[in-house]
């Protein structure tokens, strides 16, 4: 039986424009189809931080007659799922054609339920959009928009990031996978919705795509969760003289680093939390955190930080 992988691809790795994203996805699709050729069942999730920020900014400049913002944030997330999903499935299809592999690729617009009382709604932490200078950030703060410094790389707008509770399209995603499709879902962590008076309603937030990917991986009974990011390995003492890359490590050991605040919010912290959630959920499950450049080494057990219960 082939192994089932869920691959979580960061939004920053995709680029900040349609042209840049299209170019980056050529590289991404090669790594994904490499796994397909190895006999792996691949399901893909992706971030949307830069993309949804770009869409929201454009939409904020479009006002209706009453001067209200035209497009809610949840709808902007849905637009980013369609835009990224289209380019991603197109790139993967083209790579499959080059290798004469007959396999369908499909994107699923995915809603993810969150708790309306999640404390995250009172403490926005999820960076979205492009980086800005301190001066630009101060102007946004004066306008009542939450902004924070993002891992030494500049300032970005931040929105609430509630935890995912349930993937509403889970059964559809499972059916597609069982019928041999490569599925792209939970884009941007999924469109956040709350249950209110018996109906689902979109909310202004961004769910962390790594936490949603971990939830999806558990719910479809995946064997491996792969989190692709900007660096080859998870590091402790990041940016210091004694910086150290982590290789094969147990969930118990990496939890100690978690307690010592080794990983930054909005950066490596949610990736490590998602990795532990999945690896701890069942014996034999493995999470790999590495860069896109190392993706071709995943199956050979060489790439990145590899987290399991051991």
Backbone as a ProteinNet text record, in pm:
[ID]
protein_1_A
[PRIMARY]
XXXXXXXXXXXXXXXXXXXXXXXXXXXXXXXXXXXXXXXXXXXXXXXXXXXXXXXXXXXXXXXXXXXXXXXXXXXXXXXXXXXXXXXXXXXXXXXXXXXXXXXXXXXXXXXXXXXXXXXXXXXXXXXXXXXXXXXXXXXXXXXXXXXXXXXXXXXXXXXXXXXXXXXXXXXXXXXXXXXXXXXXXXXXXXXXXXXXXXXXXXXXXXXXXXXXXXXXXXXXXXXXXXXXXXXXXXXXXXXXXXXXXXXXXXXXXXXXXXXXXXXXXXXXXXXXXXXXXXXXXXXXXXXXXXXXXXXXXXXXXXXXXXXXXX
[TERTIARY]
84.9	0	87.4	53.7	134.3	112.7	213.2	203	128	59.3	-20.4	48.5	81.9	149.2	55.8	55.6	-3.2	112.5	116.7	224	167.7	225.9	184.9	289.5	246.5	337.9	311.1	415.5	399.9	362.8	276.2	234.7	348.7	446.1	560.7	645.5	645.2	723.3	662.6	536.5	467.4	492.7	530.2	557.7	448.9	472.7	384.3	305.5	315.9	241	206.8	104.7	70	187.1	266.1	379.2	486.9	518.7	619.4	572.4	444.2	388.7	393	356.6	357.7	497	597.9	738	778.5	744.7	781.7	712.8	590.1	514.9	570.2	648.5	715.7	811.4	884	977.1	898.7	793.7	711.8	651	597.9	530.9	628.1	752.3	852.5	874.1	885.9	905.9	784.8	664.6	542.3	531	558.4	547.7	660.1	773.8	879.8	823.4	746.4	685.7	582.6	504.4	404.9	473.8	586.9	662.6	717.4	735.5	782.8	668.7	545.9	430.5	357.4	387.6	324	189.4	87.2	-40.7	-25	-33.2	-3.4	-130.8	-146.1	-249.6	-180	-224.8	-151.9	-237.9	-178.6	-237.7	-139.2	-187.4	-94.9	-133.7	-35.7	-60.6	-112.7	-148.3	-196.4	-168.1	-73.7	-47.1	-25.9	75.7	96.6	-19.7	-75.7	-179.2	-310.6	-355	-480.9	-464.5	-343.3	-317.3	-325.3	-271.4	-275.7	-420	-498.7	-638.9	-718.4	-697.3	-770.1	-737.2	-610.1	-568.6	-639.2	-643.9	-711.2	-860	-920.3	-1063.1	-1096.4	-1004.5	-1027.2	-1032.8	-977.4	-977.9	-1104.5	-1190.4	-1316.5	-1430.9	-1497.7	-1604.5	-1740.1	-1843.4	-1977.5	-2032.3	-2155.3	-2213.5	-2216	-2221.7	-2226.8	-2089.2	-1984.4	-1849.1	-1801.4	-1869	-1828.6	-1736.1	-1653.2	-1562.5	-1645.2	-1610.5	-1692.4	-1683.6	-1565.7	-1547.8	-1500.6	-1577.5	-1535.7	-1410.1	-1342.9	-1215.3	-1229.7	-1338.5	-1357.9	-1365.5	-1432.9	-1443.1	-1307	-1225.1	-1089	-1008.3	-1029.4	-963.1	-1007.8	-1138.3	-1190.4	-1130.2	-1116.2	-1055.5	-911	-839.5	-699	-690.8	-786.9	-788.3	-805.3	-896.5	-919.3	-801	-743.3	-630.1	-506.4	-472.8	-355.7	-382.9	-503.6	-538.8	-531.7	-583.4	-577.1	-433.2	-346.8	-208.7	-134.3	-164.2	-96.6	-138.9	-268.4	-312.3	-267.8	-261.9	-214.4	-67.4	14.8	158	181.4	103.5	119.3	73.3	-39.1	-88.3	15.5	76.6	177.6	297.7	337.9	451.3	415.2	292.3	246.2	245.2	200.9	198	337.9	434.1	572.6	626.3	581.1	631.2	535.7	433.9	337.6	268.5	234.1	162.6	16.1	-73.1	-216.7	-276.1	-299.1	-353.4	-424.4	-539.9	-614.2	-570.8	-580.1	-549.5	-671.2	-714.4	-834.7	-816.6	-868.8	-868.1	-1006.1	-1010.4	-1137.4	-1144.4	-1243.7	-1267	-1311.6	-1231.2	-1247.4	-1281.9	-1388.6	-1426.2	-1381.1	-1331.6	-1286.8	-1355	-1424.4	-1496.1	-1399.5	-1422.9	-1347.2	-1445.9	-1395.1	-1478.6	-1494.5	-1617.6	-1642.2	-1586	-1564.2	-1509.1	-1359.4	-1295.6	-1150.7	-1081.6	-991.7	-923.1	-839.8	-810.4	-731	-800	-932.8	-1004.7	-975.1	-924.9	-888.3	-738.8	-663	-516.8	-464.7	-479.3	-434.6	-284.4	-246.2	-103.6	-60.8	-156.2	-121.2	-82.5	46.2	88.1	28.3	-17.3	-65.8	-9.2	-13.4	27.8	178.2	220	361.5	427.4	559.3	635	633.6	643.1	643.3	745.4	775	869	799.2	878	822.3	730.8	769.9	690	552.8	552.9	427.7	340.2	405.8	332.8	263.2	330.6	272.2	146.6	146.5	29.8	-90.8	-64.7	-174.3	-225.6	-133.4	-174	-261.8	-227.7	-307.3	-448.4	-461	-592.8	-667	-609.8	-675.9	-651.2	-549.5	-516	-400.6	-411.7	-306.7	-185.1	-66.1	59.1	162.4	250.7	358.1	485	598.1	726.4	732.5	772.1	765.8	904.5	951.4	1075.1	1195.3	1206.9	1323.5	1323.8	1212.3	1209.1	1133.2	1076.2	996.8	862.9	773.1	641.9	533.9	432.2	319.6	190	79.4	-51.3	-76	-144.3	-178.6	-329.5	-382.8	-525	-539.2	-657.6	-676.6	-648.4	-595.3	-565.1	-623.3	-754.6	-818	-778.1	-787.5	-750.9	-859.9	-819.8	-919.1	-985.7	-1118	-1192.4	-1236.2	-1286.2	-1344.1	-1336.4	-1295.7	-1288.4	-1421.4	-1498.8	-1634.8	-1639.2	-1540.1	-1538	-1454.8	-1432.3	-1344.9	-1387.8	-1516.6	-1563.1	-1541.1	-1564	-1540.5	-1392.7	-1307.4	-1163.1	-1120.9	-1173.2	-1141.4	-1184.4	-1304.1	-1354.1	-1264.6	-1221.4	-1133.8	-1000.2	-944.5	-816.4	-830.8	-938.8	-961.9	-978.6	-1018.8	-1034.6	-911.1	-798.6	-671.2	-635.1	-707.5	-677.5	-572.8	-494.4	-410	-499.5	-518.2	-613.9	-540.7	-582.3	-534.7	-650.4	-629	-739.2	-686.5	-778.8	-744.1	-650.7	-670.1	-585	-590.7	-473.2	-466.2	-514.1	-515.5	-567.1	-715.7	-778	-922.7	-993.6	-1112.1	-1192.4	-1253.9	-1221.9	-1272.7	-1422.2	-1497.3	-1641.1	-1679.9	-1783.7	-1838.7	-1983	-2030.5	-2169.3	-2252.3	-2347.9	-2429.5	-2576.4	-2658	-2801.9	-2826	-2746	-2763	-2710.2	-2638.9	-2583.2	-2435	-2359	-2217.3	-2201.1	-2111.4	-2089.2	-1939.5	-1889.8	-1748.7	-1711.3	-1586	-1537.4	-1403.6	-1370.5	-1244.9	-1129.7	-1059.1	-946.9	-870.7	-752.6	-677	-633	-674	-632	-491.9	-407.4	-272.3	-277.2	-214.8	-225	-156.2	-55.7	11.9	-78	-152.9	-245.3	-360.3	-410.5	-516.2	-462.7	-339.6	-277.3	-261.7	-222.1	-208.5	-343.6	-448	-583.1	-628.3	-608.4	-647.1	-570.5	-439.7	-356.6	-407.1	-448.5	-502.8	-636.2	-721.5	-857.2	-861.7	-764.6	-764.4	-669.2	-617.1	-528.9	-401.9	-335.6	-208.8	-96.5	8.2	126.5	230.1	240.2	345.1	286.5	323.8	293.8	424.9	427.8	547.9	518	593.3	576.7	695.9	669.9	776.1	782.8	902.3	921.1	1047.6	1098.1	1210.5	1346.2	1352.8	1483	1482.5	1604.2	1619.1	1579.6	1602.1	1575.9	1519.9	1448.3	1412	1541.2	1552.6	1675.6	1643.2	1735.9	1729	1839.8	1823.3	1916.4	1928.7	1814	1811.7	1876.9	1969	2036.6	2149.6	2178.8	2287.1	2410.5	2521.3	2646.5	2633.9	2553.9	2535.5	2411.5	2369.1	2254.2	2276.8	2171	2183.3	2062.8	2089	1981.8	1938.9	1809.5	1755.6	1731.7	1775.4	1754.8	1641.6	1670.7	1569	1548.7	1422.3	1395.9	1259	1245.9	1118.3	1027.5	897.8	803.8	830.6	869.7	897.5	1015.1	1117.6	1235.7	1207	1133.5	1107.5	1006.7	925.4	834.4	912.6	1030.4	1114	1160.3	1198.8	1237.9	1119.1	1001.2	878.7	853.7	870.6	850.2	952	1070	1175.5	1165.1	1050.7	1025.7	1132.4	1173.5	1275.3	1219.4	1087.6	1027.8	933.9	940.9	868.2	725.4	635.2	495.5	490.4	397.4	381.6	491.3	585.4	696.3	708.7	807.1	829.6	738.5	687.4	606.2	486.3	398.9	284.8	325.7	438.9	487.4	525.4	596.3	637.1	514.7	420.4	298.4	219.8	207.7	136.6	208.4	341.1	422.2	401.3	400.7	383	242.6	140.6	1.2	-14.2	44	29.4	111.6	238.8	327.6	280.8	221.4	174.4	40.1	-30.8	-168.6	-181.5	-75.1	-82.1	59.4	80.9	211.7	250.3	374.8	426.2	412.2	340.7	325.9	450.4	480.7	603.8	572.8	632.4	626.8	767.1	776.7	904.1	889.9	981.5	986.1	1115.4	1103	1221.9	1188.3	1285.8	1266.4	1219	1163.1	1118.4	1235.4	1353.1	1472.9	1511.8	1473.2	1507.9	1394.2	1286.2	1167.5	1196.8	1292.2	1322.5	1395.6	1437.2	1506.7	1413.2	1287.1	1193.3	1176	1150.6	1123.5	1246.6	1365.2	1489	1532.5	1448.7	1475.2	1599.7	1626.7	1742.3	1704.7	1590.2	1557.8	1511.7	1556.5	1499.8	1494.1	1407.6	1380.6	1267.1	1290.9	1196.5	1147.5	1019.1	961.8	864.7	887.7	799.2	795.3	705.1	693.7	814.3	876	991.2	956.9
-120.1	0	123.7	223.2	344.5	431.3	508.1	597.4	723.2	780.6	900.1	1020	1119.8	1240	1360.6	1446.7	1579.7	1678.8	1761.4	1860.6	1999.4	2070.2	2207.1	2302.6	2383.7	2474.8	2617.5	2688.1	2824.4	2924.4	3020.4	3123.1	3211.1	3236.3	3319.7	3254.3	3119.8	3048	3062	3103.2	3112.6	3244.3	3349.1	3477.8	3580.1	3702.8	3814.3	3865.1	3797.4	3837.8	3713	3719	3602.4	3550	3642.1	3601.3	3531.5	3589.1	3530	3395	3385.7	3260.2	3151.6	3189	3093.7	3035.4	3121.7	3079.4	2985.4	3022.4	2940.3	2804.4	2801.4	2676	2573.1	2616.9	2521.7	2435.4	2499.2	2426.9	2338.4	2394.8	2320.2	2195.1	2210.6	2097.9	1983.3	2015	1909.9	1826.8	1895.4	1824.8	1737.9	1788.3	1712.8	1590.2	1607.1	1494.7	1393.5	1438.6	1344.2	1245.7	1298.7	1213.5	1119	1169.6	1086.8	970.8	998.1	892.1	787.9	829.2	734.3	650.3	674.1	596.1	655.2	782.6	848.7	907.3	891.6	961.2	1101.3	1202.2	1339.2	1423.2	1488.9	1588.5	1718.2	1830.7	1956.2	2061.2	2127.3	2246.3	2361.6	2483.1	2595.3	2716.1	2802.3	2929	3031.9	3149.1	3255.9	3394.5	3402.4	3529.6	3647.2	3641.4	3753	3772.1	3661.3	3667.3	3726.1	3680.9	3732.6	3878.4	3914.5	4054.4	4142.9	4093.1	4166.6	4184.1	4075.9	4081.7	4176.4	4166.3	4251.4	4398.4	4427.1	4566.1	4622.1	4540.2	4584.7	4605.2	4514	4524.1	4640	4671.5	4783.3	4917.1	4920.4	5043	5053.5	4949.1	4948.3	4965.1	5076.9	5105.5	5109	5073.3	5084.6	5224.5	5248.3	5381.9	5435.3	5347.4	5389.9	5408.1	5384.8	5401.1	5285.3	5170.2	5052.1	4965.5	4885.8	4796.5	4695.5	4676.8	4598.7	4448.9	4399.2	4254.2	4209.2	4125.1	4074.4	3988.6	3971.7	3901.3	3754.6	3689.6	3547.4	3527.8	3620.9	3612	3633.6	3720.1	3739.9	3610.6	3537.2	3407.9	3308.2	3309.7	3220.2	3254.2	3383.7	3426.3	3378.6	3385.7	3340.8	3190.1	3112.8	2968.1	2937.8	3010.9	2988.1	3028.6	3143.2	3195.7	3106.2	3071.9	2986.4	2844.7	2794.1	2658.1	2641.3	2739.3	2733.4	2722.9	2811.3	2810.5	2685.3	2638.4	2519.5	2393.7	2373.9	2253.2	2256.8	2374.9	2388.5	2348.1	2394.7	2362.5	2212.7	2152.5	2008.7	1926.6	1965.5	1895.6	1898.2	2014.5	2026.8	1937.9	1927.4	1841.4	1694.4	1657.7	1519.9	1483.2	1577.2	1554.8	1531.6	1610	1595.7	1455.2	1396.4	1265.2	1152.8	1188.1	1089.7	1013.9	1087.8	1030.1	1073.4	975.8	1005.9	1015.7	1139.3	1161.6	1297.2	1303.2	1428	1510.7	1642.7	1736.4	1825.6	1843	1922.8	2008.8	2131	2222.1	2226.8	2223	2226.8	2354.6	2438.5	2555.4	2502.9	2527.8	2459.4	2555.4	2522.5	2597.3	2520.1	2592.9	2530.2	2599.7	2520.5	2577	2615.2	2733	2778.8	2812.7	2828	2861.5	3013.5	3061	3205.8	3268.6	3186.5	3236.5	3211.7	3173.1	3151.4	3280.6	3272.2	3393.1	3464.3	3395.9	3457.5	3580.7	3585.4	3700.4	3830.2	3814.8	3933.1	3961.4	3875.1	3890.3	3852.8	3943.6	3912.6	3885.7	3775.6	3739.4	3693.2	3670.9	3608.7	3715	3714.1	3813.2	3785.3	3891.8	3879.4	3993.7	3977.3	4085.2	4100.7	4206.1	4230.4	4297.6	4293.6	4359.2	4509.7	4583.7	4729.8	4788	4916.5	4984	5020.2	5060.2	5101.5	5223.1	5313.7	5433.4	5397.9	5303.6	5258	5187	5109.7	5036	5130.9	5239.3	5335.8	5401.2	5426.4	5485.7	5392.4	5261.7	5164.5	5155.2	5158.4	5150.8	5269.5	5386.7	5507.4	5493.4	5409.9	5385.8	5271.8	5217.7	5112.7	4972.3	4955.9	4824.3	4765.1	4638.8	4572.3	4543.1	4578	4556.9	4502.3	4414.5	4365.1	4341.4	4341	4308.9	4158.3	4114.2	3972.3	3912.3	3850.2	3769.8	3843	3973.3	4049.3	4084.4	4059.9	4081.1	4207.4	4278.2	4395.7	4387.3	4481.5	4487.1	4436.6	4372.5	4324	4342.3	4352.2	4354.9	4218.4	4216.9	4090.1	4082.5	3962	3937	3821.1	3799.6	3685.8	3552.5	3458.5	3325.9	3217.7	3197.2	3095	2953.8	2861.3	2722.3	2652.2	2568.6	2494	2384.9	2372.9	2269.3	2156.2	2193.4	2091	2136.9	2045.6	2074.3	2031.8	2128	2097.7	2009.7	2024.6	1945.8	1818.2	1772.5	1656.2	1532.7	1500.5	1380.1	1390.5	1508.1	1528.3	1512.4	1567.4	1556.2	1409.8	1335.3	1192.1	1114.4	1142	1072.4	1097.2	1219.4	1253.3	1180.8	1176.4	1107.3	958	899.2	755	716.4	814.4	789.1	829.9	845.6	863.1	1004.2	1105.2	1243.8	1306.2	1397.5	1485	1601.4	1620.9	1720.5	1838.3	1958.7	2082.1	2135.2	2147.5	2190.4	2270.9	2319.9	2397.5	2513.8	2575	2686.7	2799.7	2850.2	2956.5	2913.3	2782.2	2729.6	2703.7	2734.6	2719.4	2851.8	2867.6	2987.9	2972.7	3062.5	3046.6	3077.7	2983.4	3001.9	2964.8	3028.9	2993.1	2946.9	2863.2	2816.6	2910.5	2978.1	3077.9	3058.3	3031.8	3007.6	2899.3	2793.8	2680.2	2700.6	2811.7	2838.9	2876.8	2839.5	2876.3	3016.1	3091.3	3230.4	3259.7	3322.6	3357.8	3467.1	3462	3562.8	3619.6	3738.7	3805.1	3745.5	3653.6	3585.2	3505.8	3457.3	3363	3248.1	3127.4	3009	2969.9	2934.5	2894.1	2768.2	2774.9	2663.6	2537.8	2551.2	2432.4	2357.1	2432.1	2367.5	2300.5	2365.7	2303.5	2181.8	2190.8	2077.3	1959	1987.6	1881.3	1817.6	1900.6	1848.5	1762.3	1811.4	1733.7	1601.5	1606.9	1486.4	1381.3	1426.6	1332.8	1276.5	1361.9	1319.2	1226.5	1239.3	1149.1	1031.5	1021.1	910.6	904.1	1019.5	1025.6	963.1	923.9	867.3	973.9	1073.4	1174.3	1312.7	1408.1	1549.1	1618.9	1684.1	1756.1	1905.3	1980	2125.5	2189.4	2248.4	2311.1	2459.1	2505.1	2642.4	2700.9	2811.8	2882.8	2824.6	2741.7	2689.9	2536.9	2479.2	2333.9	2257.4	2317.9	2250.6	2349	2295.2	2374	2403.3	2525.3	2562.8	2609.7	2581.4	2639.8	2743.9	2837.8	2951.3	3024.5	3042.7	3097.9	3235.9	3251.3	3378.6	3407.6	3312.7	3331.7	3250.9	3275.6	3204.8	3055	3016.6	2873.2	2814.6	2873.3	2822	2675.5	2597.1	2452.3	2401.7	2323.9	2263.7	2132	2108.4	1983.8	1884.5	1760.4	1654.2	1564.7	1438.3	1345.5	1370	1390.5	1428	1375.1	1343	1293.3	1409.9	1380.4	1485.6	1533.6	1442.4	1481	1577.2	1552.6	1638.4	1777.6	1783	1913.8	1994.6	1925.6	1996.5	2076.3	2028	2100.6	2233.5	2231.1	2355.3	2449.5	2390.4	2468.7	2544.6	2475.5	2537.1	2647.1	2637.2	2737	2854.5	2862.9	2973.3	2985.6	2871.4	2872.4	2917.1	2909.1	2932.4	3052.6	3137.2	3264.1	3249.2	3327.8	3333.1	3385.5	3333.2	3379.9	3333.2	3251.7	3202.6	3051.1	3006.3	2863	2800.1	2878.5	2822.2	2740.9	2794.7	2713.3	2589.4	2595.2	2478	2366.3	2402	2302	2248	2335.6	2290.4	2193.5	2227.5	2139.8	2006.2	2012.6	1891.5	1796.4	1852.8	1771.5	1711.3	1792.6	1743.8	1620.9	1626.4	1513.6	1393.4	1416	1304.6	1234.2	1308.9	1252.3	1179.7	1203.7	1155.4	1005.3	940.3	796.8	741	622.1	556.8	543.1	577.3	559.1	680.7	783.3	903.9	991.7	1057.3	1136.2	1273.6	1377.9	1512.5	1551.9	1606.4	1656.4	1805.5	1884.6	2028.3	2056.7	2108.2	2136	2239	2266.6	2363.4	2293.5	2373	2320.2	2258.4	2319.3	2270.7	2129.8	2091.3	1958.4	1857.1	1899.5	1813.1	1681.3	1681.1	1557	1455.4	1496.2	1404.7	1349.4	1387.5	1349.5	1198.2	1133.1	988.8	909.6	959	887.6	908.1	974.2	992.9	1074.8	1172.3	1257.5	1400.6	1445.1	1588	1635.1	1754.2	1836	1781	1844	1802	1700.6	1583.2	1471.1	1438.5	1464.1	1456.5	1338.2	1253.3	1137.7	1105.3	1012	973.5	893	821.9	733.8	634.8
0	0	0	-84.1	-92.5	30.8	65.3	180	140.8	239.6	216	282.2	199.5	247.7	234.7	336.4	325	322.6	218.7	203.8	228.2	324.9	356.6	300	205.4	134.7	178.6	222	271.4	163.5	200.2	105.7	59.4	148.7	111.5	3	-0.2	-101.8	-240.5	-245.5	-374.4	-446.1	-370.5	-434.8	-409.9	-457.1	-427.8	-548.1	-660.7	-779.7	-860.3	-946.3	-1027.7	-1109.9	-1166.5	-1250	-1167.1	-1051.3	-962.2	-910.7	-875.5	-826	-932.9	-1054.3	-1165	-1185.2	-1174.8	-1190.3	-1076	-952.1	-836.3	-837	-890.3	-890.4	-988.8	-1086.1	-1175.5	-1094.2	-1002	-913.4	-817.3	-757.8	-662.2	-725.4	-845.5	-911.7	-939	-970.1	-993.7	-867.7	-752.5	-625.7	-592.2	-618.7	-588.8	-679	-807.6	-901.2	-878	-826	-784.3	-682.4	-585.9	-483.4	-544.5	-639	-708.2	-779.1	-843.1	-912.3	-816	-690	-587.4	-532.2	-583.4	-539	-420.3	-386.9	-272.6	-313.7	-227	-244.9	-187.2	-272.3	-230.8	-219.6	-105.4	-85.3	-44.1	-99.2	-80.7	-11.3	87.1	147.7	124.6	129.5	106.1	189.5	213.6	281.4	182	236.6	147.6	203.5	300.3	367.8	274	185.5	93.1	-3.7	-50.6	-153.9	-100.5	18	71.4	113.1	157.6	190.4	67.3	-43.1	-170	-216.6	-207.9	-249.8	-160.1	-28.1	66.1	43.1	18.8	-5	-128.4	-234.6	-357.4	-332.2	-255	-228.2	-135	-42.8	48.8	-25.1	-144.6	-224.7	-310.6	-299.8	-374.5	-275.3	-280.9	-185.8	-255.1	-179.8	-235.8	-208.6	-240	-231.1	-87.6	9.5	149.9	211.9	131.4	183	267.5	256.3	332	248	316.9	244.5	165.7	41.3	-51.8	-27.3	4.1	11.2	149.7	221.4	352.5	342.4	457.4	459.8	420.1	464.3	431.3	280.2	211.6	66.6	-0.3	60.6	7.9	20.4	131.3	148.2	42.6	11.6	-91.9	-227.7	-255.4	-381.6	-391.3	-278.8	-280.1	-302.5	-247.3	-271.3	-419.6	-484.1	-626.2	-711.3	-681.5	-758.4	-745.1	-620.1	-597.3	-647.2	-619.9	-661.8	-812	-885.8	-1032.5	-1080.9	-1034.3	-1082.1	-1037.7	-915.6	-864.3	-940.3	-959.6	-1030.2	-1176	-1234	-1371.1	-1382.6	-1288.4	-1290	-1269.3	-1176	-1150	-1269.6	-1330.5	-1449.9	-1561.2	-1582.8	-1688.8	-1662.4	-1533.8	-1498.9	-1515.8	-1480.5	-1500.9	-1648.6	-1732.3	-1877.3	-1932.6	-1884.1	-1930.3	-1902	-1791.1	-1750.5	-1792.5	-1868.2	-1918.2	-1803.7	-1697.4	-1583.5	-1591.8	-1595.5	-1605.8	-1464.5	-1421.5	-1287.5	-1286.1	-1222.1	-1215	-1094.5	-1108.9	-1000.5	-981.8	-857.1	-832.3	-707.5	-713.9	-598.7	-535.5	-403.4	-330.7	-247.5	-274.9	-190.1	-53.7	48.3	176.6	289.7	362.5	482.5	606	704.9	829	946.6	1026.3	1141.3	1252.9	1312.7	1429.2	1539.8	1661.4	1776.9	1784	1785.1	1790.2	1916.9	2023.2	2149.4	2162.7	2052.1	2054.7	2099.7	2200.6	2249.8	2143.4	2033.6	1926.4	1868.3	1875.8	1820.3	1896.8	2020.1	2099.2	2094.1	2025.7	2019.8	1881.3	1782.2	1645.4	1639	1574.1	1565.3	1426.2	1334.3	1205.8	1103.3	1058	959.1	821.3	755.1	618.2	534.5	405	315.3	305.4	238	213.1	333.6	337.9	443.7	422.5	532.9	523.5	620.1	602.5	690.8	822.3	920.7	1050.1	1032.9	944.5	918.9	859.3	761.7	701.4	804	891.9	994.7	1092.7	1129	1222.9	1166.5	1036.3	971.5	980	960.8	970.7	1114	1210	1350.7	1388.4	1336	1360.7	1304.6	1200.4	1139	1207.4	1315.9	1391.9	1342.4	1255.8	1201.8	1281.7	1321.5	1399.1	1310.8	1360.8	1288.5	1386.1	1337.1	1423.2	1342.2	1412.4	1349.4	1330.9	1211.1	1175.2	1161.6	1271.4	1271.7	1212.7	1240	1195.5	1048.3	978.8	834	794	890.9	862	932.2	902.5	966.1	870.5	929.3	849.3	927.6	855.3	919.8	982.7	1097.3	1162.5	1185.9	1176	1198.2	1296.6	1352.8	1444.4	1374.9	1451.7	1396.4	1487.3	1481.8	1565.6	1523.8	1616.7	1587.8	1506.8	1412.4	1333.3	1416.6	1403.9	1476.3	1383.9	1264.5	1175.9	1031.3	943.7	800.9	738.8	691.2	647	522.2	436	310.6	323.3	444.5	467.6	387.6	387.4	317.4	167	111.6	-32.2	-65.4	20.7	0.1	5	103.5	116.7	-7.3	-55.1	-174.2	-295.1	-312.1	-424.9	-413.9	-292.5	-271.2	-299.6	-247.3	-265.5	-411.8	-494	-636.7	-717.8	-648.6	-716	-757.7	-707.3	-744.1	-652.8	-708	-627.1	-586.7	-455.8	-406.7	-342.7	-381.3	-320.1	-236.4	-105	-17.9	99.8	182.6	302.6	270	152.3	113	212.8	250.9	350.3	487.2	512.4	638.8	635.2	519.6	506.5	532.7	476	500.6	639.3	733.9	870.7	879.4	935.5	953.9	1096.3	1146	1277.3	1258.1	1350.3	1347	1433.1	1369.6	1438.9	1401.8	1501.6	1478.5	1373.2	1380.4	1291.2	1150.7	1126.5	994.1	1004.6	901.6	897.6	839.4	900.2	862.1	861	753.9	744.3	842.9	893.2	989.1	942.4	994.2	958.9	1038.4	976.9	1042.7	937.3	975.6	891.9	981.5	945.4	1021.2	976.2	1070.5	1032.9	946.5	830.3	733.6	784.3	871.4	923.4	1021.7	1104.4	1197.3	1122.8	1017.4	936	860.9	813	742.5	836.3	961.1	1061.3	1090.6	1102.6	1125.8	1008.6	885.9	767.9	762.4	789.3	785	883.8	1001.6	1101.2	1055.6	1000.9	966.4	844.7	752.3	636.1	658.8	782.6	821.7	736.5	723	649	731.4	662.4	728.7	761.3	671.7	684.4	657.1	741.8	718.6	685.1	569.9	525.9	526.9	606.1	612.5	542.6	426.5	348.5	381.7	414.7	459	395.5	452.1	388.6	425.2	530.3	574.5	573.4	568.5	554.3	680.2	797.2	924.7	1026.2	1125.5	1243	1319.4	1372.7	1444	1584.6	1675.7	1809.1	1819.5	1911.9	1924.1	1790.2	1725.4	1590.1	1583.7	1488.3	1466.7	1562.4	1654.1	1750.6	1709.6	1777.3	1745.4	1767.6	1865.1	1895.5	1828.4	1716.2	1640.4	1603.9	1617.6	1591.8	1512.7	1408.6	1329	1391.5	1396.3	1450.8	1338.3	1358.9	1260.9	1306	1333.2	1383.4	1531.6	1572.2	1711	1753.9	1881.3	1933.3	1969.4	1975.8	2013.8	2156.4	2244.3	2382.6	2391.1	2311	2314.3	2258	2146.9	2086	2169.3	2249.9	2341	2445.2	2481.8	2578.9	2519.1	2390.9	2324.2	2310.9	2293.7	2283.2	2413.7	2524.7	2656.4	2684.5	2624.1	2643.5	2545.7	2474.6	2380.4	2272	2217.6	2111.8	1976.4	1961	1829.4	1833.4	1729.9	1728.4	1678.5	1740.5	1695.8	1552.3	1475.2	1338	1244.9	1297.2	1214.2	1233.8	1313	1331.2	1436.6	1529.1	1638.9	1589.9	1503.3	1459.2	1380.8	1311.6	1237	1333.5	1439.9	1539	1612.5	1647.6	1715.2	1627.1	1498.3	1404.2	1389	1384	1369.5	1487.4	1607.7	1728.1	1732.1	1700.3	1699.7	1612.3	1492.6	1400.7	1446.4	1477.1	1513.9	1640.6	1733.2	1859.8	1847.1	1736.2	1724.6	1703.2	1654.2	1628	1611.6	1661.2	1648.8	1502.1	1471.2	1335.5	1246.6	1292.5	1211.9	1222.1	1111.8	1101.5	1044.4	1103.7	1045.5	1002.8	882.2	830.2	804.9	860.5	832.8	757.5	635.9	554.7	446.8	361.4	254.1	126.8	37.3	-91.6	-167.6	-154.4	-224.7	-181.3	-60.4	-7.5	-24.2	-89.2	-99.9	-169.3	-264.8	-336.8	-249.3	-129.1	-37.7	70.3	64.5	170.9	181.4	69.6	71	113.8	81.5	114.4	259.2	339.9	483.7	511.8	427.9	450.3	487.4	440.6	446.2	583.3	620.8	724.5	866.7	945.5	1082.6	1079.5	1136.9	1129.9	1270.9	1292.6	1426.7	1438	1539.3	1561.2	1708.4	1745.9	1889.1	1934.3	1839.1	1868.4	1978.6
[MASK]
++++++++++++++++++++++++++++++++++++++++++++++++++++++++++++++++++++++++++++++++++++++++++++++++++++++++++++++++++++++++++++++++++++++++++++++++++++++++++++++++++++++++++++++++++++++++++++++++++++++++++++++++++++++++++++++++++++++++++++++++++++++++++++++++++++++++++++++++++++++++++++++++++++++++++++++++++++++

